[in-house]
Amino acid sequence: MYGWIWRRLPGNAWVRALISLLLVLAVVYVLFQYVFPWAEPLLPFNDVTVDNGMAVNQ
C-alpha cells in the first residue's frame, strides 16, 4: 500500500518525502480532532471498578 502511494506521488524523492510527511500530519490531525473524540464515549476507559484500597468505616 505504501509503495503504491509513493509511486503515485509527483516529484522527486525529496518532494515525495515532503508530501508524505504532510499526508501523515493530516491523518494525525483528523484522528485527534474528529475520530478520537467521537470514539471516546464508546470506549470503556472510564469504567473503573477499583477503589483506593482502604477499608471504609461506617
Residue pairs with C-beta under 8 A, 6 or more apart in sequence:
5 20
5 23
6 16
6 20
9 15
9 16
9 19
9 20
10 16
10 19
11 19
